[in-house]
Structure formats: C-alpha cells, structure tokens
Amino acid sequence: MSDAMKEIETTVLIVGGGPVGLLGGQLLARRGVKVLIAEKYLQRLDSPKAHALNPRSLEICAAAGLPMDEIHGVATRKADGARVWMMETLSGPPIGSIAYERQDDAVRSVTPWPLINIAQPQFEAVLERAVLARPGVTLRRGLEWQTSLQLADGVTSTLQDRVTGEIVKVRSRYVIACDGAGSAVRDSLGIAMDGPEGIANFMTIHFEANLRATLGDRLGILYFLFGPGLNGTLIAYDVEKTWVLMHPCGPDSTPDEFDEATCRAAVLAAVGTPVPDLQIRGVKGWKMSAQIARTYRDGNVFLAGDAGHRFPPTGGLGLNTGIGDIDNLAWKIAAVEAGWAGPDLLETYEPERRIIAQTNMGQSLANTFRLGTLFEALGYGPDRTVDEATYRARLADPESRTRIDDAVTFQKDHFDSLRLQLGFAYGDTLKEDDILPISQFTPKCVVGARLPHVELTDCRSTLDLVDPDGLTLLAGVAADLSSMPDRLGVPLAQWLEGRDFAVGVDTWSVRMGLEPQGAVLVRPDGHILAVTSSGGPDEVQRLTVALSTYLATPVAAVLTGVT
Ligand SMILES: Cc1cc2nc3c(=O)[nH]c(=O)nc-3n(C[C@H](O)[C@H](O)[C@H](O)COP(=O)(O)OP(=O)(O)OC[C@H]3O[C@@H](n4cnc5c(N)ncnc54)[C@H](O)[C@@H]3O)c2cc1C
C-alpha cells in the first residue's frame, strides 16, 4: 500500500450522501451498525428538487428518531402548499385548481403525520445534522466512490478524496448504493435499467423571488402552466423565496444554452408579470425517465433510492419510494448483523421493494398521461403545441369549457394518493384493493401491511410501540402472552392491551378486527409479520412458523421442524 493510501473498516459503506443515503446512515447507526457515508460533493447542492414528504415517509422519519419539530419548522407553510393550480401563466388566469393531498386534520385518524412540503436541501440539512450527532456513523464529504470488489467475506471499495487526491480503501461487509439516478455503482455491476429513458426533457431553473403578492389568494405548491407556448411547471417551495421552473426543452439542450438572460426570460414568461426581485440561482438539465433496475442486489451490494428507480416527478414518489427502500433494508442488515436473523432475510429486500417501485412508477406515468387530457381539452395537438386562437376559442366555448373542467377534475388521483402512500403491503394480501381509487385508503390489519395507526389514550400512536431493534407483539386484552413465540432468540417487545396500552374508542383488538385473544407480530419497520386473530394454539403455531421462515434463523428452523 502506498503512503497516500488509507484503509478504513466499517460494516456498511453507503455511497451517496443524498437524502436516502443520509437516512440509511441514521437508521443503521441507531441500531448499532457501523456506517461510513461517502458523498462526492463537499457541499450540499442547493437545487430544491423533491417537495413532498408523504405520511409514510414522515412516519419512518419519526421512527428513525429524527427531530420532527425541526422538519416541520423548515417545511412549507401548510396554508401556502395546500393546492395545485392549472394556470395560463402564474399571474393568471386560472384554468382550474385541486386540493393537494390530505393535509387536513381528518387524515390524522389514519396517520400521526400528514403530508408536508419541504425543499429537499432543507430536509437533507436536518438529516445531516442528525447523522453528524450520532455515534457509529461517519459522513465524509468530498469522497468519491470509484470501484468495489466483492470478496468472500465482504466488499473492498476504492474511493478518492476529491480535495487531496488521496485514495481510500474501504473494507465493509455491505455496500449500499444511494448514489442517485446515474448510479456509478449500479453501472459497475452491469445492472440494466428496464423501462423508457428520456420520455421528456426539462431545464430545472432554480430562482428566488417573492411572488406572494402576484399570487394573491391563489396559493399553492404546484402550478402547471398551459398558456400557448409555455407548458412548464412551477414548484413553490416557499412562495416568498424559493421556486423552480421545470422548463420543457429538447433532448439535446444543455444548461450552457440557458444563460442568465435565457433563464430570466423563461421565468418572466411563466410568471406573466414583471418580477423586480428575480434572482436566478441555477439551472440543471433533467431527463424524465420511467425505469427500474433489473435487480436491487448483487452479492452484498444493494441499490436504494434513485439508484434503483427513476420516476417522472408527477406524483412526488421518487424520494418517498427511496425512503421506503432504505427503511426496509436497514433493519434487515441490522438483524443479520445482530444475529437474530439469518443472511437469507436479505433476500426479501428486492421482492418486497421492487414491486412497490413498479406500482409507484406506473402511477407516476399515469399521472403524466392524465395531464394530456387537459392539454387536449385546451386544443393542444399531440406535439404539445397550440395556436393562440384555438386555445382562446376553447376557453370561450361553453361546451369546451365543460370538457376542460372535467379534465381538471380527472387529475384528482394525481394529487390524492393516500392508499399508494400508506396502503401498500409486502406480499399480496391487499391485492383486491388494486381496483379501488388510490385516494381510498382503509387501514387493514393484514400480513405485510403497515401496522394501522390508532391513537392511544396517552396521545401516542400504536406506531410508537414498534421496537426498531426487534419484533413487537401487540396483543388483545385477553391474549395469553405465555403462549406467544418468545423462545426464538429474537428480541421481542410485548404490549398487552389494558396492561400496557389503551385506546379511547372501542378496544384495539376490535378496531383491528381481532378477537380479544388475538395478537399481531410487527417487524422493526412497522409492517405486520403475522396475525393471530383468536390466539388459538394452531394460530400461534402458524405465527411461529411465519416468523421463523421469514427471519431464516437456524434456531427458528429447529423449533418449527423446517430444516
Ligand atoms: C424537480 C424535481 C421535483 C421532485 N419532486 C419530488 C417530490 O415531490 N417527492 C419525491 O418523493 N421525489 C421528488 N423528486 C425526486 C427526488 O428528488 C429524488 O427521488 C431524490 O433526490 C432521490 O434521492 P437519493 O438519495 O436516492 O439520490 P440523490 O438525491 O440523487 O443523491 C445521490 C447522492 O449521491 C452522490 N453521489 C453520486 N455519485 C457518487 C459517487 N461516485 N461517490 C460518492 N457520492 C456520489 C451525489 O452527489 C448525491 O448527493 C423530484 C425531483 C425533481 C428533479
């Protein structure tokens, strides 16, 4: 080894300190797993990108021990981000408007954490502070991954310090590629992406301006522009300061063509009125794709977040899906490392998460195509252009106006997707729900689903009872805990209704559709591993088998006769 080469040992190397990588560091280190996060940039990129953190992502953040008050403190004001507008230009006139997801108090019956809007760098800043304060995880900025070599006992990776040029060797048991859509780790493994690349091309122009007065009472998080020759989308992370214009462009356009003057002209056309305090902060090319990695795993290297999937932004599902990925993977690695699950548990990561990415990608694509109905109603042709006269005539004609209004209403599923956010399940126990509108979410206590949230009398949620470091058994008031599977060498937190927790309305078991003797076994990520509705011996045996098979532990195999 040359003098200029350093060697580091860690359990997990996370490549990429974006939101998914940072959260991965937090989730693993919190469970006692040693992590190095290597991020190639010295400073966080300030391009805002994602804005929506959905309820499931926020539940995961809360369970990860992140400071929820800080996250909410830097989020978009609820009243500012509660609607989506279809406009000619930002200053008017409006074509239609629709509520943006469930941010009202009614949704608190199914989640403690309603959706919020937050600019991605603000979220990353909270994550980074949490990670830096946590022992067991090291974040090294300016460290770029170059290669990995898989050996029998782990992975040896080569990285380079971009400031000093120093080569750093990292020996780890696992590598998690969180290096984004253009993942070099994925490419080095030869993992193909399935699905179309380059469906549309945009320049994302990040600008600052206070547009509150321009908006008046037309406050919203998203503004889809339909005026002839415009067709961009504005994202209002903070109406008084932080905006992005997603400006459609050709496949060969480069940011170099978008100098300051061109960006200003594009923003002013989109706003439709002078913007005296306009400041262009940056411009970046962005290719809209709908692709999923053919596999999420090669040996001990895993893909998570955009490294595993690239979605159209219509639906706000890219980052949210990545958060679900890393939540699913982190507890499994921790359980294998702690010895209470066998290495085969890691085989469950890809089948559980890849299908979720497929569903979310399908929805994101459907949302993109759904917007086409509004373009059509406004007179646009297949090439997404319209002449001024046709456009004006459509708006003036009462019959066309009805079609336009219908097309606006038709966008509802794009902006009301609670079932997609909270109602997904690992396995096929909720398959029959697929025919329901994605806005229609009824929590169900079935295997694979996330444990339904029920508010406890002490104001906590049942989700707060889930132990991140082991399994959790929630049992009805008449359950016999001594008959439950506590002999498997698996950390098991037990909560008995009446003794350890209580709910205000009915009983918990009634609300879960269980007998009072029933119980639910929950994974560290809050998803249900097994249910016994009556607590009978057969059911308890079934629950034990489900647990042992899933966790793939040798001790479980002996107990259940599975070898
Ligand atoms: C305009 C826009 C709006 C969006 N809105 C939403 C939304 O509302 N909701 C939503 O869920 N998603 C949204 N998305 C998608 C979201 O931004 C991404 O899904 C998210 O950034 C993915 O996070 P990630 O951590 O997987 O990857 P990234 O954020 O891309 O992070 C990857 C990190 O890896 C680092 N890296 C790359 N290569 C290396 C290397 N060789 N060595 C070390 N480090 C490396 C990069 O520097 C980067 O920091 C939006 C995207 C855009 C463009």
The ligand as an SDF file (V2000), in Angstrom:
LIG
                    3D

 53 58  0  0  0  0  0  0  0  0999 V2000
  -37.8800   18.9760   -9.8260 C   0  0  0  0  0  0  0  0  0  0  0  0
  -37.9830   17.7040   -9.0300 C   0  0  0  0  0  0  0  0  0  0  0  0
  -39.0270   17.5460   -8.1430 C   0  0  0  0  0  0  0  0  0  0  0  0
  -39.1370   16.3810   -7.3940 C   0  0  0  0  0  0  0  0  0  0  0  0
  -40.1550   16.2630   -6.5030 N   0  0  0  0  0  0  0  0  0  0  0  0
  -40.2630   15.1600   -5.7370 C   0  0  0  0  0  0  0  0  0  0  0  0
  -41.2610   15.0530   -4.7300 C   0  0  0  0  0  0  0  0  0  0  0  0
  -42.0590   15.9660   -4.5220 O   0  0  0  0  0  0  0  0  0  0  0  0
  -41.3100   13.9190   -3.9800 N   0  0  0  0  0  0  0  0  0  0  0  0
  -40.4250   12.8990   -4.1720 C   0  0  0  0  0  0  0  0  0  0  0  0
  -40.5430   11.8660   -3.4740 O   0  0  0  0  0  0  0  0  0  0  0  0
  -39.4320   12.9820   -5.0910 N   0  0  0  0  0  0  0  0  0  0  0  0
  -39.3250   14.0780   -5.8750 C   0  0  0  0  0  0  0  0  0  0  0  0
  -38.2980   14.1900   -6.7630 N   0  0  0  0  0  0  0  0  0  0  0  0
  -37.2970   13.1030   -6.8610 C   0  0  0  0  0  0  0  0  0  0  0  0
  -36.2180   13.2100   -5.7490 C   0  0  0  0  0  0  0  0  0  0  0  0
  -35.5380   14.4200   -5.8590 O   0  0  0  0  0  0  0  0  0  0  0  0
  -35.2630   12.0410   -5.8490 C   0  0  0  0  0  0  0  0  0  0  0  0
  -36.0250   10.8490   -5.8850 O   0  0  0  0  0  0  0  0  0  0  0  0
  -34.2740   12.0060   -4.6700 C   0  0  0  0  0  0  0  0  0  0  0  0
  -33.3200   13.0260   -4.7630 O   0  0  0  0  0  0  0  0  0  0  0  0
  -33.5490   10.6700   -4.5990 C   0  0  0  0  0  0  0  0  0  0  0  0
  -32.6950   10.6670   -3.5040 O   0  0  0  0  0  0  0  0  0  0  0  0
  -31.3950    9.7330   -3.4970 P   0  0  0  0  0  0  0  0  0  0  0  0
  -30.7340    9.9590   -2.1660 O   0  0  0  0  0  0  0  0  0  0  0  0
  -31.7610    8.3670   -3.9000 O   0  0  0  0  0  0  0  0  0  0  0  0
  -30.4930   10.2880   -4.6840 O   0  0  0  0  0  0  0  0  0  0  0  0
  -29.8440   11.7380   -4.8770 P   0  0  0  0  0  0  0  0  0  0  0  0
  -30.6510   12.7840   -4.2310 O   0  0  0  0  0  0  0  0  0  0  0  0
  -29.5750   11.8600   -6.3240 O   0  0  0  0  0  0  0  0  0  0  0  0
  -28.4740   11.6330   -4.0680 O   0  0  0  0  0  0  0  0  0  0  0  0
  -27.3960   10.8790   -4.5660 C   0  0  0  0  0  0  0  0  0  0  0  0
  -26.1290   11.3590   -3.8940 C   0  0  0  0  0  0  0  0  0  0  0  0
  -25.0390   10.5050   -4.2760 O   0  0  0  0  0  0  0  0  0  0  0  0
  -23.9080   11.3080   -4.5200 C   0  0  0  0  0  0  0  0  0  0  0  0
  -23.0170   10.5500   -5.4190 N   0  0  0  0  0  0  0  0  0  0  0  0
  -23.2260   10.2510   -6.7200 C   0  0  0  0  0  0  0  0  0  0  0  0
  -22.2000    9.5300   -7.2000 N   0  0  0  0  0  0  0  0  0  0  0  0
  -21.3160    9.3670   -6.1780 C   0  0  0  0  0  0  0  0  0  0  0  0
  -20.0570    8.7130   -6.0400 C   0  0  0  0  0  0  0  0  0  0  0  0
  -19.4600    8.0940   -7.0790 N   0  0  0  0  0  0  0  0  0  0  0  0
  -19.4180    8.7470   -4.8520 N   0  0  0  0  0  0  0  0  0  0  0  0
  -19.9800    9.3670   -3.7770 C   0  0  0  0  0  0  0  0  0  0  0  0
  -21.1750   10.0330   -3.8660 N   0  0  0  0  0  0  0  0  0  0  0  0
  -21.8370   10.0090   -5.0360 C   0  0  0  0  0  0  0  0  0  0  0  0
  -24.4790   12.5680   -5.1460 C   0  0  0  0  0  0  0  0  0  0  0  0
  -23.5850   13.6520   -5.0520 O   0  0  0  0  0  0  0  0  0  0  0  0
  -25.7450   12.7750   -4.3170 C   0  0  0  0  0  0  0  0  0  0  0  0
  -25.5130   13.5610   -3.1810 O   0  0  0  0  0  0  0  0  0  0  0  0
  -38.1780   15.3450   -7.5470 C   0  0  0  0  0  0  0  0  0  0  0  0
  -37.1150   15.5020   -8.4400 C   0  0  0  0  0  0  0  0  0  0  0  0
  -37.0150   16.6720   -9.1870 C   0  0  0  0  0  0  0  0  0  0  0  0
  -35.8620   16.8380  -10.1450 C   0  0  0  0  0  0  0  0  0  0  0  0
  1  2  1  0
  2  3  1  0
  2 52  2  0
  3  4  2  0
  4  5  1  0
  4 50  1  0
  5  6  2  0
  6  7  1  0
  6 13  1  0
  7  8  2  0
  7  9  1  0
  9 10  1  0
 10 11  2  0
 10 12  1  0
 12 13  2  0
 13 14  1  0
 14 15  1  0
 14 50  1  0
 15 16  1  0
 16 17  1  0
 16 18  1  0
 18 19  1  0
 18 20  1  0
 20 21  1  0
 20 22  1  0
 22 23  1  0
 23 24  1  0
 24 25  2  0
 24 26  1  0
 24 27  1  0
 27 28  1  0
 28 29  2  0
 28 30  1  0
 28 31  1  0
 31 32  1  0
 32 33  1  0
 33 34  1  0
 33 48  1  0
 34 35  1  0
 35 36  1  0
 35 46  1  0
 36 37  1  0
 36 45  1  0
 37 38  2  0
 38 39  1  0
 39 40  1  0
 39 45  2  0
 40 41  1  0
 40 42  2  0
 42 43  1  0
 43 44  2  0
 44 45  1  0
 46 47  1  0
 46 48  1  0
 48 49  1  0
 50 51  2  0
 51 52  1  0
 52 53  1  0
M  END
$$$$
